[in-house]
Amino acid sequence: MRWSHSFELAVDGLFYMTLNQEKDSFSVESLARIQNVSQTYLAKVLQQLAKTGILRSMRGLHGGFSLARKPDEITLFDIACAIEGDIPPYECDSEARGCGAGGTCLIVRTLRRAQEKMHDELRRISLADLARDFKGCGSAAWLLQAAAGGEQNYAGNPTGPEVAEVPRPAAGALE
């Protein structure tokens, strides 16, 4: 199973906001620069998070986004549902094959149990939990640098208007 790029950007952006709660709001421009991604693409992700009540969107000269709830009230499950929706990882096409097992199918039941266990784990982990466990995580050093005020992108390069596109970190880079 692979999470979408949008989910990764959402988690990373929300995590960055959690580490910098003293700020009133975060512009799409600064978040996109830190994450080394297109502003247009990230804006769509952030709007989806705002639409589902995870972020608050503020218009105007000093507008941007801020967490709509406390970090301990936002779980990875909330973020996954906001970005990925509630799509089962396995959909059986039993009708096309002429199978009558339906809900009694061993494969369907097994994969549904696995999905529930994953959902339970995602419900258990909040942004506050991630921030608490983050101390010294070298694989996400760009976040530490950005949180300390020296904004860098995923490649560890100082950000600015002429930042070149660089490869994204591998999935699970926040581990």
N, C-alpha and C positions, 0 to 999 in steps of 0.2 A: 504494500500500500504506500502510495506517495502523496504527500500533501501538495497542494497547489502553490505556485509562486506567490499568489495573493495571500494565502494563509501565512506563509513565512514572513512576508512584508508586514502583515498585520501584527503578528506576534512580536517581531523585532521592533516595530514602531511603538507599540503599546509598552513593551519592556523598557525602551528608551524613555518614554514619558514617565514610567513608574520610577526610574532611577533619577529623574529630574523633576520631581513633584513641586519643587519650589517655583518653577516657571508657571505663569498663568496660562499660556497657550503656546502651541507649536505650529509654525507655518508649514505648509506643504513643501515649500521650497527648501527649508532647512532639513526637514525629515528626508526628503528625496535626495538631497546632497549627501547626508550622512549614510543613507542606504545605497547610494550610487544607482539610483533608478529614476526613470522618467517621472516628472512631476504629474503629468497627466494620468499615468497608470496608478501612481500612489494615491492621487486625489480620489480616484474611483474606489479604491480599497477603503480609504478613510471615510468617504461618504457612506459606504455600506455599513461601516462600524457605527457611524452616527445614526443611520436609519434604524439600527437595531438597539440603540440606547447604550452602547459601550462608550462612545465618544460624544462630546458636545461640540457642535460646530458654531463658530462665531464669525460673523461677517465684519467687514470694515477694514480700516487701515491697520489696526492691530489685531485683526482676526486670526483665526487658525482653529486648531483643535485642542481639546483638553479631555481628560478622562471624565466621563459622566458619573462614574461611581468610584468608590475607593478601590485601590488595587486588590485588597483582600476579598472584594465582592465580584471580581472579574476572573472567571476561570478559563482555562484553555478550551473547555467544552463550549463556553459562551462564544469564544472567538471562532472556533471551528464551525459552530452552527451559523454564525453571522456570515462567514465567508464561504464555507463549503455547502451549507444547507444540510438537510438530513437525508443524505443519499446512502442507502445501504451499500456496503462494499461488494455485495454479491447479489445479483438478481437472477434467479433461476427462470429459464424459459421452458418450463416443463410442458406447457401446452404445445409448443412447436415440436417437441420430441414425443409427444403422446404419453408423457409420464403422469400418472395420477397421484403421486405421493404428496404433492403440495406441501403443507406445513409439517407433515410427518417425515419429510425427507431428512436423512441423517446429515447430509452436506449443508442444507439450509439451516437446520437447527444448530449445528456446530459453528457455522460462521456467524449466526445471530448471537450466540453466546460470546464468541470472541469479540464481536462488535460491542456488546454490552460491557464487557470487561474493559475495553479500551475507553468507552464513554465514562465508566466509573472512575478510571484513572484520570482522565481529562477533567472531570468534575472536581476531583480532589485537589488539583494544582491551580493555585491562583497566581496572578501577577506578583502579589506580595511574597508568595512562597519562592518564586523564581528569583526575585530581588534579594531575598534573605539568603538563598543558597548560592548566589552569584559570586561572592567574594573571591577574587583572584582567578576567575575562569579565563585562562589564557586563550582559549579558542575564540573568545568574543572580546578580545582586547580592544577592538575598535569602539565597543560600547563604553569601556572604561575611559578611554581617551576622550570620546565625545562627551561623556557625562562630566568629565573634569573640565570641560570648556574648550578643549582643543579639538574641534570637530574634525574627524577623519572619516573617510568612507570605508567600505568593506575591505579595500585593499590595504588600508592603513596609511593611505596617502592623505595629506592635508586637502581639505575640500576647497573649492573655489569655482569660479565660472568656467574654467577651462579643464575641468576634471574629465579624464578619458574614461571610457567604459572599461570596466575590469570584470573578470569572472566573479561570480557570486560564490560565497562559501558553500561547502557541501551541506546537504540536508543534515539536520541534527547538530549544526555547528555551535549551538548554544549549550550543548551538553558539557 
